[in-house]
Amino acid sequence: MTAYQDLSTHYSNDHFVRYVNRYNLEKQDPNAEISLPKKPIIFWIDNAVPFKYRDAIKEGVLMWN
């Protein structure tokens, strides 16, 4: 998600404007029903995440995948 504050609007108490980032996934083989993407989505776990939580975060991302 991309968000920024727009202080020019006076109609709302919430001055944040939010946009949902979407991915444009294209198939490697357009004729196949299921195919790997041309450019896969790559996730990484930030170095600021404590070691004890990294396995749980990795499992969550892989379950979402």
Summary of the structure (lengths in Angstrom):
residues: 65
radius of gyration: 18.3
end to end distance: 17.9
largest distance: 51.1
contacts: 81
relative contact order: 0.13
helix: 22%
strand: 15%
